[in-house]
């Protein structure tokens, strides 16, 4: 009887030690890739030179550093399964970054990214807790991040909403205002215009 009791206790110890939240069979990894339709409407290769002219006559030139493709994985939820000590689920996002650097602090960095992922909060008609691609814009002026926001590609690429024109080298090109109206965008040309509210400058692309 004592031998059977010892075996039973030993079995419980083995079962308890085998419950780890990172290896529990209930832990799941979800992979979100960027749809081909989204990739086809990216306006950059990452190797372009971008030239912007401000409303005060300043010129800023940025050079593309290429395209960076990778996956980012992180824990994003727990179902608190008592048998697994709180199982953590993981999300893997495909990310493509297009980064441009400038020698002048007037505009020293622009990063345009496309991502596949599950977003739960935000603006611009996206973020309903659905699996969706999204794009992000980050712009640094004078070493300070002046613009940073996410948007759904179908929102940014809807040409029926390209209703605001801007004159670029004698050519009129229309785009859609994004990021609380601070950036004018056209998926064929990329960033057409943006406002640095800290320096009170409006920058327009110059082809």
PAZASE-811142 format. One record per residue: chain; x, y, z of N, C-alpha, C in turn. Coordinates in nm, 4 decimals, always signed. Layout:
<rs>
  chain        nu        nv        nw       cau       cav       caw        cu        cv        cw
      A         X         Y         Z         X         Y         Z         X         Y         Z
...
</rs>
This chain:
<rs>
  chain        nu        nv        nw       cau       cav       caw        cu        cv        cw
      A   +0.0835   -0.1211   +0.0000   +0.0000   +0.0000   +0.0000   +0.0872   +0.1265   +0.0000
      A   +0.1929   +0.1249   +0.0860   +0.2810   +0.2404   +0.0909   +0.3527   +0.2613   -0.0421
      A   +0.3903   +0.1495   -0.1073   +0.4576   +0.1603   -0.2366   +0.3654   +0.2214   -0.3412
      A   +0.2359   +0.1826   -0.3414   +0.1391   +0.2389   -0.4363   +0.1197   +0.3889   -0.4119
      A   +0.1183   +0.4290   -0.2814   +0.1009   +0.5703   -0.2472   +0.2192   +0.6523   -0.2970
      A   +0.3434   +0.5959   -0.2784   +0.4622   +0.6666   -0.3264   +0.4599   +0.6833   -0.4785
      A   +0.4159   +0.5813   -0.5506   +0.4055   +0.5889   -0.6959   +0.3048   +0.6943   -0.7392
      A   +0.1930   +0.7010   -0.6658   +0.0884   +0.7989   -0.6993   +0.1389   +0.9410   -0.6810
      A   +0.2105   +0.9645   -0.5669   +0.2645   +1.0984   -0.5404   +0.3685   +1.1352   -0.6450
      A   +0.4548   +1.0382   -0.6804   +0.5579   +1.0613   -0.7826   +0.4956   +1.0979   -0.9170
      A   +0.3827   +1.0312   -0.9498   +0.3130   +1.0615   -1.0756   +0.2594   +1.2030   -1.0748
      A   +0.2024   +1.2491   -0.9628   +0.1506   +1.3846   -0.9536   +0.2627   +1.4873   -0.9697
      A   +0.3803   +1.4584   -0.9117   +0.4945   +1.5496   -0.9225   +0.5384   +1.5618   -1.0675
      A   +0.5438   +1.4487   -1.1384   +0.5834   +1.4513   -1.2791   +0.4858   +1.5311   -1.3620
      A   +0.3565   +1.5109   -1.3381   +0.2545   +1.5829   -1.4151   +0.2630   +1.7318   -1.3881
      A   +0.2790   +1.7712   -1.2610   +0.2868   +1.9121   -1.2265   +0.4081   +1.9789   -1.2861
      A   +0.5232   +1.9090   -1.2870   +0.6450   +1.9674   -1.3425   +0.6378   +1.9811   -1.4935
      A   +0.5539   +1.9039   -1.5564   +0.5443   +1.9079   -1.7021   +0.4588   +2.0197   -1.7540
      A   +0.3924   +2.0945   -1.6670   +0.3050   +2.2027   -1.7095   +0.3828   +2.3331   -1.7154
      A   +0.4273   +2.3693   -1.8310   +0.5012   +2.4939   -1.8509   +0.4248   +2.5785   -1.9523
      A   +0.4064   +2.7096   -1.9246   +0.3203   +2.7922   -2.0098   +0.3756   +2.8110   -2.1503
      A   +0.5073   +2.7958   -2.1664   +0.5656   +2.8166   -2.2980   +0.5619   +2.6919   -2.3854
      A   +0.5448   +2.5753   -2.3243   +0.5448   +2.4528   -2.4029   +0.4125   +2.3798   -2.3945
      A   +0.3181   +2.4332   -2.3213   +0.1879   +2.3686   -2.3076   +0.1240   +2.3528   -2.4453
      A   +0.0555   +2.2416   -2.4649   -0.0025   +2.2131   -2.5963   -0.1107   +2.3130   -2.6342
      A   -0.1625   +2.3876   -2.5360   -0.2669   +2.4853   -2.5649   -0.2095   +2.6198   -2.6109
      A   -0.0785   +2.6372   -2.6027   -0.0170   +2.7604   -2.6488   -0.0151   +2.7621   -2.8015
      A   -0.0534   +2.8752   -2.8600   -0.0656   +2.8842   -3.0060   +0.0171   +3.0005   -3.0594
      A   +0.0675   +2.9841   -3.1820   +0.1377   +3.0908   -3.2525   +0.0624   +3.1230   -3.3804
      A   +0.0287   +3.2501   -3.3986   -0.0447   +3.2944   -3.5156   +0.0496   +3.3761   -3.6037
      A   +0.0594   +3.3412   -3.7305   +0.1476   +3.4107   -3.8237   +0.0651   +3.4954   -3.9200
      A   +0.1008   +3.6230   -3.9320   +0.0302   +3.7159   -4.0198   +0.1270   +3.7671   -4.1255
      A   +0.1042   +3.7274   -4.2494   +0.1889   +3.7716   -4.3598   +0.1230   +3.8881   -4.4328
      A   +0.2034   +3.9632   -4.5057   +0.1509   +4.0770   -4.5825   +0.0912   +4.0248   -4.7126
      A   -0.0283   +4.0683   -4.7439   -0.0941   +4.0226   -4.8656   -0.0217   +4.0788   -4.9883
      A   -0.0243   +4.0006   -5.0963   +0.0424   +4.0428   -5.2194   -0.0178   +4.1717   -5.2746
      A   -0.1483   +4.1892   -5.2565   -0.2127   +4.3120   -5.3036   -0.1595   +4.4355   -5.2336
      A   -0.1254   +4.4208   -5.1058   -0.0662   +4.5320   -5.0313   +0.0748   +4.5608   -5.0800
      A   +0.1535   +4.4547   -5.1007   +0.2911   +4.4727   -5.1479   +0.2947   +4.5393   -5.2858
      A   +0.1945   +4.5081   -5.3689   +0.1931   +4.5615   -5.5055   +0.1695   +4.7122   -5.5078
      A   +0.1142   +4.7674   -5.3996   +0.0837   +4.9105   -5.3971   +0.1766   +4.9899   -5.3056
      A   +0.2896   +4.9301   -5.2710   +0.3902   +5.0052   -5.1955   +0.4601   +5.1013   -5.2917
      A   +0.4684   +5.2295   -5.2593   +0.5240   +5.3275   -5.3543   +0.6759   +5.3322   -5.3590
      A   +0.7428   +5.2577   -5.2712   +0.8883   +5.2675   -5.2620   +0.9558   +5.1318   -5.2849
      A   +1.0815   +5.1387   -5.3315   +1.1675   +5.0198   -5.3341   +1.2660   +5.0245   -5.2178
      A   +1.2830   +5.1428   -5.1621   +1.3793   +5.1633   -5.0553   +1.5116   +5.2181   -5.1045
      A   +1.5265   +5.2309   -5.2358   +1.6519   +5.2799   -5.2943   +1.6376   +5.4186   -5.3564
      A   +1.5210   +5.4780   -5.3436   +1.4985   +5.6100   -5.4027   +1.5706   +5.7202   -5.3230
      A   +1.5874   +5.8327   -5.3876   +1.6269   +5.9561   -5.3203   +1.5020   +6.0436   -5.3114
      A   +1.4716   +6.0903   -5.1929   +1.3542   +6.1747   -5.1719   +1.3988   +6.3168   -5.1451
      A   +1.3406   +6.4109   -5.2175   +1.3709   +6.5523   -5.1985   +1.2424   +6.6253   -5.1608
      A   +1.2471   +6.6968   -5.0478   +1.1327   +6.7744   -5.0020   +1.1719   +6.9214   -4.9933
      A   +1.0781   +7.0082   -5.0306   +1.0979   +7.1528   -5.0217   +0.9924   +7.2094   -4.9274
      A   +1.0365   +7.2925   -4.8335   +0.9428   +7.3475   -4.7352   +0.8777   +7.4743   -4.7856
      A   +0.7753   +7.5171   -4.7155   +0.7055   +7.6407   -4.7520   +0.7897   +7.7642   -4.7227
      A   +0.9042   +7.7465   -4.6538   +0.9945   +7.8587   -4.6285   +1.1189   +7.8533   -4.7166
      A   +1.1211   +7.7591   -4.8122   +1.2294   +7.7538   -4.9090   +1.3431   +7.6599   -4.8748
      A   +1.3335   +7.5850   -4.7632   +1.4387   +7.4893   -4.7273   +1.4290   +7.3648   -4.8149
      A   +1.5426   +7.3002   -4.8380   +1.5461   +7.1755   -4.9147   +1.6080   +7.0650   -4.8295
      A   +1.5441   +6.9496   -4.8274   +1.5947   +6.8345   -4.7530   +1.5979   +6.7138   -4.8457
      A   +1.7143   +6.6484   -4.8547   +1.7296   +6.5307   -4.9399   +1.7585   +6.4091   -4.8533
      A   +1.6872   +6.3003   -4.8804   +1.7063   +6.1767   -4.8064   +1.7410   +6.0644   -4.9036
      A   +1.8248   +5.9724   -4.8590   +1.8686   +5.8601   -4.9417   +1.8140   +5.7297   -4.8864
      A   +1.7590   +5.6461   -4.9756   +1.7035   +5.5179   -4.9337   +1.8119   +5.4192   -4.8935
      A   +1.7882   +5.3494   -4.7832   +1.8818   +5.2495   -4.7327   +1.8429   +5.1077   -4.7747
      A   +1.7412   +5.0969   -4.8589   +1.6969   +4.9665   -4.9038   +1.5738   +4.9186   -4.8293
      A   +1.5383   +4.7953   -4.8545   +1.4202   +4.7327   -4.7964   +1.4630   +4.6254   -4.6978
      A   +1.4049   +4.6284   -4.5789   +1.4354   +4.5290   -4.4765   +1.3123   +4.4405   -4.4552
      A   +1.3277   +4.3089   -4.4737   +1.2179   +4.2141   -4.4594   +1.2453   +4.1199   -4.3430
      A   +1.1503   +4.1067   -4.2516   +1.1709   +4.0191   -4.1365   +1.0364   +3.9869   -4.0697
      A   +1.0408   +3.8950   -3.9744   +0.9249   +3.8616   -3.8925   +0.9542   +3.9006   -3.7483
      A   +0.8538   +3.9540   -3.6826   +0.8651   +3.9886   -3.5412   +0.7647   +3.9053   -3.4628
      A   +0.8128   +3.8392   -3.3593   +0.7244   +3.7548   -3.2784   +0.7183   +3.8076   -3.1359
      A   +0.5988   +3.8104   -3.0800   +0.5843   +3.8537   -2.9420   +0.4571   +3.7951   -2.8816
      A   +0.4563   +3.7841   -2.7503   +0.3385   +3.7357   -2.6795   +0.2326   +3.8450   -2.6799
      A   +0.1097   +3.8077   -2.7106   +0.0077   +3.9119   -2.7171   -0.1171   +3.8819   -2.6372
      A   -0.1312   +3.7612   -2.5797   -0.2490   +3.7346   -2.4981   -0.2255   +3.6123   -2.4117
      A   -0.3092   +3.5963   -2.3115   -0.3052   +3.4782   -2.2256   -0.4475   +3.4319   -2.2004
      A   -0.4703   +3.3011   -2.2149   -0.6050   +3.2515   -2.1855   -0.6176   +3.2061   -2.0403
      A   -0.5094   +3.2237   -1.9628   -0.5094   +3.1935   -1.8199   -0.5613   +3.0530   -1.7917
      A   -0.5163   +2.9584   -1.8705   -0.5526   +2.8192   -1.8509   -0.4896   +2.7700   -1.7212
      A   -0.5682   +2.7350   -1.6202   -0.5106   +2.6954   -1.4905   -0.4246   +2.5714   -1.4994
      A   -0.4501   +2.4839   -1.5981   -0.3707   +2.3630   -1.6133   -0.2340   +2.3910   -1.6742
      A   -0.2163   +2.5094   -1.7326   -0.0889   +2.5427   -1.7973   -0.0243   +2.6656   -1.7362
      A   -0.0663   +2.7022   -1.6178   -0.0091   +2.8180   -1.5476   -0.0253   +2.9477   -1.6265
      A   -0.1328   +2.9599   -1.7050   -0.1544   +3.0820   -1.7835   -0.0839   +3.0751   -1.9161
      A   -0.1458   +3.0119   -2.0147   -0.0824   +2.9929   -2.1455   -0.0711   +3.1252   -2.2202
      A   +0.0443   +3.1504   -2.2780   +0.0676   +3.2705   -2.3581   +0.0591   +3.2334   -2.5063
      A   -0.0217   +3.3076   -2.5809   -0.0254   +3.2909   -2.7257   +0.0726   +3.3902   -2.7885
      A   +0.1210   +3.3553   -2.9091   +0.2214   +3.4377   -2.9752   +0.1736   +3.4815   -3.1128
      A   +0.2174   +3.5992   -3.1534   +0.1847   +3.6548   -3.2846   +0.3136   +3.6820   -3.3603
      A   +0.3215   +3.6329   -3.4852   +0.4356   +3.6596   -3.5733   +0.3881   +3.7504   -3.6856
      A   +0.4463   +3.8688   -3.6940   +0.4120   +3.9655   -3.7974   +0.5208   +3.9695   -3.9042
      A   +0.4808   +3.9647   -4.0292   +0.5738   +3.9947   -4.1370   +0.5841   +4.1458   -4.1493
      A   +0.7050   +4.1976   -4.1568   +0.7277   +4.3423   -4.1628   +0.8257   +4.3747   -4.2743
      A   +0.7912   +4.4723   -4.3548   +0.8817   +4.5270   -4.4567   +0.9038   +4.6749   -4.4259
      A   +1.0286   +4.7124   -4.4008   +1.0620   +4.8517   -4.3706   +1.1350   +4.9150   -4.4882
      A   +1.0995   +5.0389   -4.5195   +1.1674   +5.1187   -4.6211   +1.2173   +5.2445   -4.5492
      A   +1.3492   +5.2543   -4.5335   +1.4066   +5.3596   -4.4495   +1.4892   +5.4564   -4.5327
      A   +1.4705   +5.5857   -4.5052   +1.5412   +5.6926   -4.5766   +1.6082   +5.7844   -4.4734
      A   +1.7364   +5.8128   -4.4972   +1.8110   +5.9013   -4.4077   +1.8583   +6.0249   -4.4829
      A   +1.8636   +6.1371   -4.4078   +1.9132   +6.2607   -4.4656   +2.0286   +6.3158   -4.3851
      A   +2.1262   +6.3827   -4.4507   +2.2409   +6.4396   -4.3793   +2.2038   +6.5635   -4.2995
      A   +2.0911   +6.6232   -4.3333   +2.0472   +6.7443   -4.2640   +1.9423   +6.7084   -4.1601
      A   +1.9427   +6.7811   -4.0505   +1.8420   +6.7578   -3.9461   +1.7048   +6.8133   -3.9837
      A   +1.6976   +6.8871   -4.0960   +1.5668   +6.9394   -4.1363   +1.4654   +6.8260   -4.1476
      A   +1.5023   +6.7205   -4.2203   +1.4299   +6.5930   -4.2197   +1.5394   +6.4871   -4.2155
      A   +1.5572   +6.4220   -4.1034   +1.6710   +6.3303   -4.0918   +1.6333   +6.1842   -4.1070
      A   +1.5039   +6.1510   -4.1012   +1.4679   +6.0097   -4.1146   +1.3197   +5.9946   -4.1503
      A   +1.2931   +5.9053   -4.2472   +1.1564   +5.8658   -4.2809   +1.1537   +5.7142   -4.2890
      A   +1.0591   +5.6526   -4.2217   +1.0414   +5.5076   -4.2286   +0.8974   +5.4777   -4.2686
      A   +0.8829   +5.4090   -4.3814   +0.7522   +5.3618   -4.4267   +0.7527   +5.2100   -4.4112
      A   +0.6524   +5.1547   -4.3444   +0.6492   +5.0106   -4.3186   +0.5152   +4.9506   -4.3577
      A   +0.5203   +4.8270   -4.4056   +0.3982   +4.7484   -4.4244   +0.4075   +4.6275   -4.3322
      A   +0.2941   +4.5910   -4.2726   +0.2950   +4.4842   -4.1735   +0.1679   +4.4007   -4.1856
      A   +0.1807   +4.2745   -4.1502   +0.0639   +4.1893   -4.1363   +0.0421   +4.1650   -3.9889
      A   -0.0818   +4.1817   -3.9398   -0.1001   +4.1645   -3.7967   -0.2429   +4.1737   -3.7507
      A   -0.2600   +4.1557   -3.6197   -0.3899   +4.1649   -3.5552   -0.3887   +4.2877   -3.4677
      A   -0.4671   +4.3887   -3.5059   -0.4681   +4.5158   -3.4347   -0.6033   +4.5327   -3.3676
      A   -0.6023   +4.5873   -3.2462   -0.7264   +4.5959   -3.1698   -0.7701   +4.7384   -3.1381
      A   -0.6864   +4.8373   -3.1644   -0.7256   +4.9746   -3.1334   -0.6543   +5.0699   -3.2272
      A   -0.7221   +5.1793   -3.2661   -0.6580   +5.2751   -3.3545   -0.7585   +5.3624   -3.4265
      A   -0.7200   +5.4106   -3.5453   -0.8058   +5.5024   -3.6187   -0.7932   +5.4754   -3.7669
      A   -0.8665   +5.5515   -3.8457   -0.8562   +5.5408   -3.9902   -0.9362   +5.4258   -4.0476
      A   -1.0417   +5.3832   -3.9771   -1.1299   +5.2812   -4.0307   -1.0755   +5.1405   -4.0214
      A   -0.9752   +5.1148   -3.9345   -0.9223   +4.9777   -3.9289   -0.9512   +4.9161   -3.7932
      A   -0.8610   +4.8523   -3.7342   -0.8536   +4.8102   -3.5967   -0.9863   +4.7649   -3.5340
      A   -1.0457   +4.6617   -3.5872   -1.1650   +4.6037   -3.5272   -1.1344   +4.4659   -3.4685
      A   -1.0097   +4.4422   -3.4341   -0.9702   +4.3123   -3.3834   -0.9639   +4.2072   -3.4927
      A   -0.9475   +4.2486   -3.6185   -0.9441   +4.1565   -3.7314   -0.8003   +4.1339   -3.7763
      A   -0.7797   +4.0250   -3.8482   -0.6504   +4.0028   -3.9122   -0.6438   +4.0966   -4.0319
      A   -0.5528   +4.1929   -4.0293   -0.5492   +4.2926   -4.1352   -0.4073   +4.3415   -4.1577
      A   -0.3746   +4.3719   -4.2821   -0.2492   +4.4407   -4.3098   -0.2607   +4.5843   -4.2590
      A   -0.1468   +4.6440   -4.2296   -0.1487   +4.7860   -4.1984   -0.0145   +4.8469   -4.2355
      A   -0.0153   +4.9777   -4.2545   +0.1043   +5.0527   -4.2912   +0.1335   +5.1552   -4.1830
      A   +0.2590   +5.1877   -4.1670   +0.2955   +5.2888   -4.0678   +0.3893   +5.3916   -4.1297
      A   +0.3798   +5.5129   -4.0777   +0.4638   +5.6243   -4.1204   +0.5344   +5.6808   -3.9975
      A   +0.6653   +5.7023   -4.0086   +0.7414   +5.7685   -3.9037   +0.8348   +5.8695   -3.9687
      A   +0.8278   +5.9938   -3.9218   +0.9118   +6.0998   -3.9780   +0.9793   +6.1754   -3.8639
      A   +1.1123   +6.1883   -3.8750   +1.1901   +6.2644   -3.7773   +1.2401   +6.3936   -3.8412
      A   +1.2193   +6.5029   -3.7718   +1.2731   +6.6328   -3.8126   +1.3508   +6.6909   -3.6946
      A   +1.4724   +6.7389   -3.7221   +1.5566   +6.7956   -3.6169   +1.5765   +6.6966   -3.5025
      A   +1.5879   +6.5684   -3.5377   +1.6110   +6.4657   -3.4369   +1.4904   +6.4314   -3.3522
      A   +1.3733   +6.4837   -3.3868   +1.2519   +6.4614   -3.3078   +1.1477   +6.3906   -3.3939
      A   +1.0820   +6.2916   -3.3382   +0.9746   +6.2225   -3.4083   +0.8534   +6.3149   -3.4157
      A   +0.8215   +6.3624   -3.5367   +0.7122   +6.4588   -3.5519   +0.5843   +6.3943   -3.6055
      A   +0.5981   +6.2768   -3.6677   +0.4808   +6.2055   -3.7195   +0.4991   +6.0565   -3.6974
      A   +0.3965   +5.9895   -3.6470   +0.4004   +5.8449   -3.6298   +0.2572   +5.7946   -3.6178
      A   +0.2140   +5.7129   -3.7153   +0.0786   +5.6596   -3.7097   +0.0664   +5.5363   -3.7986
      A   -0.0409   +5.4594   -3.7743   -0.0723   +5.3401   -3.8517   -0.1988   +5.3652   -3.9332
      A   -0.2101   +5.2960   -4.0445   -0.3281   +5.3091   -4.1297   -0.3497   +5.1798   -4.2071
      A   -0.4725   +5.1487   -4.2395   -0.5004   +5.0313   -4.3211   -0.4751   +5.0643   -4.4681
      A   -0.4064   +4.9769   -4.5425   -0.3752   +5.0055   -4.6835   -0.4981   +5.0360   -4.7681
      A   -0.6071   +4.9643   -4.7468   -0.7268   +4.9908   -4.8282   -0.7801   +5.1315   -4.8039
      A   -0.7538   +5.1872   -4.6872   -0.7944   +5.3249   -4.6571   -0.7008   +5.4240   -4.7264
      A   -0.5703   +5.3975   -4.7138   -0.4716   +5.4888   -4.7732   -0.4694   +5.4811   -4.9250
      A   -0.5061   +5.3648   -4.9802   -0.4942   +5.3430   -5.1251   -0.6240   +5.3633   -5.2016
      A   -0.7274   +5.4121   -5.1362   -0.8571   +5.4331   -5.2006   -0.8518   +5.5587   -5.2873
      A   -0.8329   +5.5404   -5.4165   -0.8148   +5.6548   -5.5079   -0.9403   +5.7399   -5.5216
      A   -1.0561   +5.6869   -5.4866   -1.1789   +5.7678   -5.4917   -1.1753   +5.8793   -5.3866
      A   -1.0849   +5.8644   -5.2885   -1.0713   +5.9656   -5.1840   -0.9497   +6.0554   -5.2054
      A   -0.8844   +6.0421   -5.3217   -0.7720   +6.1298   -5.3542   -0.8285   +6.2607   -5.4096
      A   -0.8740   +6.3443   -5.3189   -0.9478   +6.4644   -5.3590   -0.8725   +6.5945   -5.3331
      A   -0.7561   +6.5859   -5.2683   -0.6820   +6.7097   -5.2410   -0.5626   +6.7204   -5.3351
      A   -0.5604   +6.8217   -5.4216   -0.4500   +6.8357   -5.5174   -0.3325   +6.9131   -5.4591
      A   -0.2131   +6.8818   -5.5091   -0.0946   +6.9584   -5.4745   -0.0130   +6.9745   -5.6026
      A   +0.0449   +7.0938   -5.6216   +0.1213   +7.1236   -5.7420   +0.2682   +7.0890   -5.7194
      A   +0.3216   +6.9948   -5.8012   +0.4602   +6.9516   -5.7878   +0.5293   +6.9670   -5.9228
      A   +0.6209   +7.0635   -5.9299   +0.6926   +7.0907   -6.0560   +0.5981   +7.1093   -6.1745
      A   +0.4927   +7.1841   -6.1525   +0.3976   +7.2147   -6.2579   +0.2953   +7.1052   -6.2834
      A   +0.3054   +6.9942   -6.2099   +0.2112   +6.8829   -6.2277   +0.1205   +6.8717   -6.1063
      A   -0.0085   +6.8615   -6.1325   -0.1049   +6.8492   -6.0229   -0.1278   +6.7022   -5.9911
      A   -0.1018   +6.6656   -5.8647   -0.1210   +6.5283   -5.8169   -0.2116   +6.5335   -5.6946
      A   -0.3083   +6.4453   -5.6891   -0.4024   +6.4436   -5.5772   -0.3735   +6.3282   -5.4829
      A   -0.4070   +6.3477   -5.3568   -0.3869   +6.2442   -5.2569   -0.4924   +6.2511   -5.1492
      A   -0.4716   +6.1725   -5.0464   -0.5651   +6.1669   -4.9338   -0.4914   +6.2051   -4.8066
      A   -0.5575   +6.2846   -4.7242   -0.5010   +6.3263   -4.5969   -0.5087   +6.2118   -4.4962
      A   -0.3951   +6.1831   -4.4296   -0.3867   +6.0770   -4.3303   -0.3248   +6.1330   -4.2021
      A   -0.3326   +6.0549   -4.0955   -0.2661   +6.0936   -3.9714   -0.3127   +6.2255   -3.9167
      A   -0.4432   +6.2362   -3.8897   -0.5027   +6.3612   -3.8393   -0.4771   +6.4770   -3.9342
      A   -0.4837   +6.4482   -4.0632   -0.4704   +6.5458   -4.1706   -0.3295   +6.6009   -4.1870
      A   -0.2316   +6.5396   -4.1204   -0.0963   +6.5960   -4.1210   -0.0114   +6.5497   -4.2391
      A   -0.0588   +6.4487   -4.3140   +0.0213   +6.3942   -4.4235   -0.0670   +6.3675   -4.5441
      A   -0.0196   +6.4093   -4.6624   -0.0914   +6.3862   -4.7877   -0.0226   +6.2712   -4.8600
      A   -0.1039   +6.1702   -4.8998   -0.0450   +6.0458   -4.9505   -0.1133   +6.0016   -5.0787
      A   -0.0309   +5.9428   -5.1677   -0.0789   +5.8814   -5.2907   +0.0043   +5.7540   -5.3091
      A   -0.0616   +5.6380   -5.3205   +0.0138   +5.5129   -5.3207   +0.1063   +5.4973   -5.4419
      A   +0.0832   +5.5746   -5.5479   +0.1721   +5.5687   -5.6639   +0.2985   +5.6525   -5.6439
      A   +0.2870   +5.7595   -5.5666   +0.3988   +5.8522   -5.5480   +0.4527   +5.8529   -5.4048
      A   +0.3784   +5.7962   -5.3115   +0.4198   +5.7966   -5.1720   +0.3758   +5.9232   -5.1004
      A   +0.4606   +5.9707   -5.0089   +0.4295   +6.0916   -4.9322   +0.4425   +6.2128   -5.0233
      A   +0.3318   +6.2828   -5.0408   +0.3323   +6.4031   -5.1242   +0.3658   +6.5274   -5.0419
      A   +0.3154   +6.5284   -4.9198   +0.3304   +6.6487   -4.8374   +0.3065   +6.6114   -4.6908
      A   +0.3770   +6.6784   -4.6005   +0.3489   +6.6601   -4.4581   +0.3834   +6.7871   -4.3826
      A   +0.3292   +6.7976   -4.2625   +0.3495   +6.9174   -4.1807   +0.4269   +6.8832   -4.0545
      A   +0.5339   +6.9575   -4.0305   +0.6090   +6.9496   -3.9063   +0.5536   +7.0593   -3.8166
      A   +0.4636   +7.0211   -3.7267   +0.3959   +7.1206   -3.6428   +0.4890   +7.1835   -3.5400
      A   +0.5994   +7.1160   -3.5072   +0.6929   +7.1718   -3.4101   +0.7707   +7.2886   -3.4685
      A   +0.8109   +7.2753   -3.5979   +0.8867   +7.3812   -3.6646   +0.7984   +7.4700   -3.7512
      A   +0.6695   +7.4360   -3.7544   +0.5723   +7.5125   -3.8342   +0.6135   +7.5193   -3.9810
      A   +0.6503   +7.4020   -4.0330   +0.6889   +7.3926   -4.1737   +0.6020   +7.2876   -4.2443
      A   +0.5681   +7.3171   -4.3679   +0.5001   +7.2194   -4.4526   +0.5963   +7.1791   -4.5640
      A   +0.6193   +7.0473   -4.5744   +0.7160   +6.9943   -4.6710   +0.6421   +6.9261   -4.7867
      A   +0.6842   +6.9561   -4.9092   +0.6237   +6.8987   -5.0300   +0.7311   +6.8261   -5.1089
      A   +0.6979   +6.7045   -5.1557   +0.7928   +6.6262   -5.2340   +0.8277   +6.6989   -5.3638
      A   +0.9487   +6.6825   -5.4106   +0.9924   +6.7437   -5.5362   +1.0513   +6.6342   -5.6249
      A   +0.9812   +6.6024   -5.7332   +1.0289   +6.4944   -5.8224   +1.1359   +6.5494   -5.9177
</rs>
